[in-house]
Amino acid sequence: MSPQETEIHQCIDAWLQALRGKQLARMLADYDERIVVFDVKPPFQIRGQAAIRQHWEESLPCFPDEFDYERRDARILHSGDLAVAHWIFHIVGWPAGHPAAQMWMRATVVLERREGRWCSVHEHVSVPFDPENGRPVGDPGR
């Protein structure tokens, strides 16, 4: 793993740790001011750090008090000061029977290195689905 890949993994891992702890300020720390996020829930497209803050202020209370984030098949591609990372994930800790308990999602993050640190400039989270029936695919990697 290159030094840049290590830095990017550390940046993503720090964000995930902040999510687990519901530490909103830390979650926002590496977002570019003009970030664009395509998310799985309305409004589906979120522009700018202020809108991301509002989105997470509304979303975090819906997460279980204690949860984990299982991630796999992570890959990082980088060239110079630009990188793309993608993986599949799900949130572990939902109550039994909760619709999100078995839902796997895909994440893609575009990062740009500025002044020695990586900033998220774009994110895309989606739920894979079966086009024949329109239902989410429980585990897209298996």
MARKOL-708091 format. One line per 8 residues: number of its first residue (from 1); for each residue x, y, z of N, C-alpha, C. Coordinates in nm, 2 decimals. Example, Ala and Ser with C-alpha at 12.3 -4.5 7.8 and 13.67 -1.06 7.14 Angstrom:
1	1.32,-0.57,0.78,1.23,-0.45,0.78,1.32,-0.33,0.78 ~ 1.28,-0.22,0.71,1.37,-0.11,0.71,1.29,0.00,0.79
END
This chain:
1	0.09,-0.12,0.00,0.00,0.00,0.00,0.09,0.12,0.00 ~ 0.06,0.22,-0.09,0.14,0.34,-0.10,0.11,0.43,0.02 ~ 0.20,0.53,0.05,0.17,0.62,0.16,0.04,0.70,0.14 ~ 0.01,0.73,0.01,-0.12,0.80,-0.02,-0.24,0.72,0.02 ~ -0.23,0.59,-0.02,-0.34,0.50,0.01,-0.36,0.48,0.16 ~ -0.25,0.48,0.23,-0.26,0.47,0.38,-0.33,0.60,0.44 ~ -0.29,0.71,0.39,-0.35,0.84,0.43,-0.50,0.84,0.40 ~ -0.54,0.79,0.29,-0.68,0.79,0.25,-0.76,0.69,0.33
9	-0.70,0.58,0.36,-0.77,0.48,0.45,-0.78,0.54,0.59 ~ -0.68,0.61,0.63,-0.69,0.67,0.77,-0.80,0.78,0.77 ~ -0.81,0.86,0.66,-0.92,0.96,0.65,-1.05,0.90,0.66 ~ -1.07,0.79,0.58,-1.20,0.72,0.57,-1.23,0.66,0.71 ~ -1.13,0.59,0.77,-1.15,0.53,0.90,-1.18,0.63,1.01 ~ -1.12,0.75,1.00,-1.15,0.85,1.10,-1.30,0.90,1.09 ~ -1.35,0.91,0.96,-1.49,0.95,0.94,-1.58,0.84,0.99 ~ -1.55,0.71,0.97,-1.63,0.60,1.02,-1.63,0.60,1.17
17	-1.52,0.62,1.23,-1.52,0.63,1.38,-1.60,0.74,1.43 ~ -1.60,0.86,1.36,-1.68,0.97,1.40,-1.83,0.93,1.39 ~ -1.87,0.86,1.28,-2.00,0.82,1.26,-2.05,0.73,1.37 ~ -1.96,0.63,1.40,-2.00,0.54,1.51,-2.02,0.61,1.64 ~ -1.95,0.72,1.67,-1.96,0.79,1.79,-2.06,0.91,1.78 ~ -2.13,0.92,1.66,-2.22,1.03,1.63,-2.16,1.16,1.66 ~ -2.03,1.18,1.62,-1.96,1.30,1.64,-1.97,1.39,1.51 ~ -2.07,1.47,1.51,-2.10,1.54,1.39,-1.99,1.64,1.34
25	-1.93,1.71,1.44,-1.83,1.80,1.40,-1.71,1.73,1.34 ~ -1.67,1.62,1.39,-1.56,1.54,1.33,-1.60,1.48,1.20 ~ -1.73,1.44,1.18,-1.77,1.39,1.05,-1.76,1.50,0.94 ~ -1.79,1.62,0.98,-1.79,1.73,0.88,-1.65,1.78,0.85 ~ -1.55,1.75,0.94,-1.42,1.81,0.93,-1.35,1.79,0.80 ~ -1.37,1.68,0.73,-1.30,1.66,0.61,-1.38,1.68,0.48 ~ -1.50,1.73,0.50,-1.58,1.77,0.38,-1.54,1.90,0.32 ~ -1.53,1.90,0.19,-1.51,2.03,0.12,-1.63,2.12,0.14
33	-1.62,2.25,0.15,-1.73,2.34,0.16,-1.84,2.32,0.05 ~ -1.79,2.28,-0.07,-1.89,2.27,-0.18,-1.92,2.13,-0.21 ~ -1.90,2.04,-0.12,-1.92,1.89,-0.14,-2.06,1.87,-0.20 ~ -2.07,1.77,-0.29,-2.20,1.72,-0.34,-2.21,1.57,-0.30 ~ -2.32,1.54,-0.24,-2.35,1.40,-0.20,-2.48,1.35,-0.26 ~ -2.47,1.24,-0.33,-2.59,1.17,-0.38,-2.61,1.06,-0.27 ~ -2.73,1.06,-0.21,-2.76,0.97,-0.10,-2.88,0.88,-0.13 ~ -2.90,0.78,-0.04,-3.01,0.69,-0.06,-3.14,0.74,-0.02
41	-3.15,0.84,0.06,-3.27,0.89,0.11,-3.29,1.04,0.06 ~ -3.41,1.08,0.06,-3.44,1.22,0.02,-3.36,1.32,0.11 ~ -3.31,1.42,0.05,-3.34,1.47,-0.09,-3.26,1.41,-0.20 ~ -3.18,1.31,-0.18,-3.10,1.23,-0.27,-2.98,1.31,-0.32 ~ -2.99,1.44,-0.34,-2.87,1.52,-0.37,-2.86,1.63,-0.27 ~ -2.74,1.64,-0.21,-2.71,1.74,-0.11,-2.59,1.82,-0.15 ~ -2.60,1.95,-0.14,-2.49,2.03,-0.19,-2.45,2.12,-0.07 ~ -2.32,2.12,-0.05,-2.26,2.21,0.05,-2.25,2.15,0.19
49	-2.16,2.20,0.27,-2.14,2.16,0.40,-2.25,2.19,0.49 ~ -2.32,2.30,0.48,-2.43,2.34,0.56,-2.55,2.24,0.54 ~ -2.57,2.20,0.42,-2.68,2.11,0.39,-2.64,1.97,0.44 ~ -2.52,1.93,0.43,-2.47,1.80,0.49,-2.49,1.80,0.64 ~ -2.46,1.91,0.70,-2.48,1.92,0.85,-2.62,1.90,0.88 ~ -2.71,1.96,0.82,-2.86,1.95,0.84,-2.90,1.80,0.82 ~ -2.85,1.75,0.71,-2.88,1.61,0.67,-2.84,1.51,0.79 ~ -2.72,1.53,0.84,-2.68,1.44,0.95,-2.74,1.47,1.08
57	-2.78,1.60,1.10,-2.85,1.63,1.23,-2.98,1.56,1.23 ~ -3.05,1.55,1.11,-3.17,1.48,1.10,-3.16,1.33,1.10 ~ -3.05,1.28,1.05,-3.03,1.13,1.03,-2.97,1.06,1.15 ~ -2.87,1.12,1.22,-2.81,1.05,1.33,-2.90,1.01,1.44 ~ -3.00,1.08,1.48,-3.09,1.03,1.58,-3.17,0.90,1.54 ~ -3.17,0.88,1.41,-3.24,0.76,1.37,-3.16,0.63,1.38 ~ -3.03,0.65,1.39,-2.94,0.54,1.41,-2.95,0.47,1.54 ~ -2.92,0.34,1.56,-2.92,0.28,1.69,-2.83,0.35,1.78
65	-2.85,0.34,1.91,-2.76,0.40,2.01,-2.62,0.35,2.00 ~ -2.61,0.22,1.98,-2.48,0.16,1.95,-2.49,0.08,1.82 ~ -2.39,0.10,1.73,-2.39,0.03,1.61,-2.25,0.02,1.55 ~ -2.23,-0.06,1.46,-2.10,-0.07,1.39,-2.13,-0.06,1.24 ~ -2.02,-0.04,1.17,-2.02,-0.02,1.02,-1.94,-0.13,0.96 ~ -2.00,-0.22,0.89,-1.92,-0.33,0.83,-1.89,-0.29,0.69 ~ -1.76,-0.29,0.65,-1.72,-0.25,0.52,-1.64,-0.36,0.46 ~ -1.66,-0.38,0.33,-1.57,-0.48,0.26,-1.55,-0.44,0.11
73	-1.46,-0.51,0.05,-1.43,-0.49,-0.09,-1.38,-0.34,-0.12 ~ -1.31,-0.28,-0.02,-1.27,-0.14,-0.04,-1.16,-0.14,-0.14 ~ -1.16,-0.04,-0.22,-1.06,-0.01,-0.32,-1.03,0.14,-0.33 ~ -0.90,0.17,-0.34,-0.87,0.31,-0.36,-0.78,0.32,-0.49 ~ -0.82,0.42,-0.57,-0.75,0.46,-0.69,-0.70,0.60,-0.67 ~ -0.58,0.63,-0.69,-0.53,0.77,-0.68,-0.43,0.81,-0.78 ~ -0.42,0.93,-0.81,-0.32,0.99,-0.90,-0.30,1.13,-0.85 ~ -0.18,1.16,-0.80,-0.15,1.29,-0.76,-0.23,1.33,-0.64
81	-0.30,1.44,-0.65,-0.39,1.49,-0.54,-0.53,1.46,-0.55 ~ -0.57,1.36,-0.63,-0.70,1.32,-0.65,-0.72,1.17,-0.63 ~ -0.82,1.13,-0.56,-0.84,0.98,-0.53,-0.99,0.95,-0.53 ~ -1.02,0.82,-0.56,-1.15,0.77,-0.56,-1.14,0.64,-0.48 ~ -1.23,0.63,-0.38,-1.24,0.51,-0.30,-1.39,0.46,-0.31 ~ -1.40,0.33,-0.31,-1.53,0.27,-0.31,-1.53,0.14,-0.24 ~ -1.65,0.10,-0.18,-1.67,-0.02,-0.10,-1.82,-0.05,-0.09 ~ -1.85,-0.17,-0.04,-1.99,-0.20,0.00,-1.99,-0.21,0.15
89	-2.11,-0.17,0.21,-2.11,-0.17,0.36,-2.26,-0.19,0.40 ~ -2.27,-0.21,0.53,-2.40,-0.21,0.60,-2.38,-0.17,0.75 ~ -2.48,-0.12,0.80,-2.48,-0.08,0.94,-2.53,-0.20,1.03 ~ -2.45,-0.24,1.13,-2.48,-0.35,1.21,-2.53,-0.30,1.35 ~ -2.64,-0.35,1.40,-2.69,-0.30,1.53,-2.84,-0.26,1.52 ~ -2.90,-0.27,1.40,-3.04,-0.23,1.40,-3.12,-0.34,1.47 ~ -3.23,-0.30,1.53,-3.32,-0.40,1.60,-3.36,-0.51,1.50 ~ -3.39,-0.63,1.55,-3.43,-0.73,1.46,-3.56,-0.69,1.39
97	-3.57,-0.72,1.26,-3.69,-0.69,1.19,-3.69,-0.55,1.13 ~ -3.59,-0.46,1.16,-3.58,-0.33,1.11,-3.55,-0.34,0.96 ~ -3.61,-0.26,0.87,-3.59,-0.28,0.73,-3.44,-0.26,0.69 ~ -3.36,-0.19,0.76,-3.22,-0.16,0.72,-3.13,-0.27,0.78 ~ -3.18,-0.37,0.86,-3.10,-0.47,0.92,-3.02,-0.55,0.82 ~ -3.07,-0.58,0.71,-3.00,-0.67,0.61,-2.96,-0.59,0.49 ~ -2.98,-0.46,0.49,-2.95,-0.38,0.37,-2.80,-0.35,0.35 ~ -2.75,-0.39,0.24,-2.61,-0.35,0.20,-2.62,-0.24,0.11
105	-2.52,-0.15,0.11,-2.52,-0.03,0.02,-2.38,-0.02,-0.04 ~ -2.37,0.06,-0.14,-2.24,0.09,-0.21,-2.21,0.24,-0.18 ~ -2.08,0.26,-0.16,-2.03,0.40,-0.14,-1.91,0.42,-0.23 ~ -1.91,0.54,-0.28,-1.80,0.59,-0.36,-1.77,0.73,-0.31 ~ -1.64,0.76,-0.28,-1.60,0.89,-0.23,-1.49,0.94,-0.32 ~ -1.50,1.06,-0.36,-1.39,1.13,-0.43,-1.32,1.23,-0.34 ~ -1.19,1.22,-0.33,-1.11,1.30,-0.24,-1.01,1.38,-0.31 ~ -0.98,1.50,-0.26,-0.88,1.58,-0.31,-0.78,1.62,-0.20
113	-0.65,1.61,-0.22,-0.56,1.65,-0.12,-0.53,1.80,-0.13 ~ -0.55,1.87,-0.02,-0.52,2.01,-0.02,-0.44,2.04,0.11 ~ -0.33,2.11,0.09,-0.25,2.15,0.20,-0.22,2.03,0.29 ~ -0.19,1.92,0.23,-0.14,1.80,0.30,-0.25,1.71,0.36 ~ -0.38,1.74,0.34,-0.48,1.66,0.39,-0.59,1.63,0.29 ~ -0.65,1.51,0.30,-0.75,1.47,0.21,-0.89,1.52,0.25 ~ -0.96,1.58,0.15,-1.10,1.63,0.17,-1.19,1.56,0.08 ~ -1.31,1.53,0.13,-1.41,1.47,0.05,-1.48,1.58,-0.04
121	-1.48,1.56,-0.17,-1.54,1.66,-0.26,-1.67,1.60,-0.32 ~ -1.69,1.47,-0.32,-1.81,1.41,-0.37,-1.83,1.27,-0.31 ~ -1.95,1.24,-0.27,-1.99,1.11,-0.22,-2.11,1.06,-0.30 ~ -2.12,0.93,-0.31,-2.24,0.87,-0.38,-2.26,0.74,-0.30 ~ -2.38,0.73,-0.24,-2.43,0.61,-0.17,-2.55,0.56,-0.24 ~ -2.55,0.43,-0.27,-2.67,0.37,-0.34,-2.70,0.23,-0.29 ~ -2.82,0.19,-0.31,-2.87,0.06,-0.28,-2.88,-0.02,-0.40 ~ -2.81,-0.13,-0.42,-2.83,-0.22,-0.53,-2.97,-0.28,-0.53
129	-3.03,-0.29,-0.65,-3.16,-0.35,-0.65,-3.17,-0.45,-0.77 ~ -3.27,-0.54,-0.76,-3.30,-0.63,-0.87,-3.39,-0.56,-0.97 ~ -3.35,-0.54,-1.09,-3.44,-0.47,-1.18,-3.56,-0.54,-1.22 ~ -3.57,-0.67,-1.20,-3.69,-0.75,-1.23,-3.80,-0.73,-1.14 ~ -3.77,-0.70,-1.01,-3.88,-0.68,-0.91,-3.86,-0.55,-0.84 ~ -3.76,-0.47,-0.86,-3.74,-0.34,-0.79,-3.70,-0.35,-0.65 ~ -3.67,-0.47,-0.60,-3.64,-0.48,-0.45,-3.49,-0.47,-0.43 ~ -3.45,-0.42,-0.32,-3.31,-0.41,-0.29,-3.25,-0.55,-0.28
137	-3.12,-0.56,-0.32,-3.05,-0.68,-0.31,-2.98,-0.69,-0.17 ~ -3.01,-0.79,-0.10,-2.96,-0.80,0.04,-2.81,-0.79,0.05 ~ -2.73,-0.86,-0.03,-2.59,-0.86,-0.02,-2.53,-0.86,-0.16 ~ -2.49,-0.75,-0.21,-2.45,-0.74,-0.35,-2.32,-0.81,-0.38 ~ -2.24,-0.84,-0.28,-2.11,-0.89,-0.30,-2.11,-1.04,-0.30 ~ -2.22,-1.11,-0.27,-2.21,-1.25,-0.26,-2.31,-1.32,-0.35
END
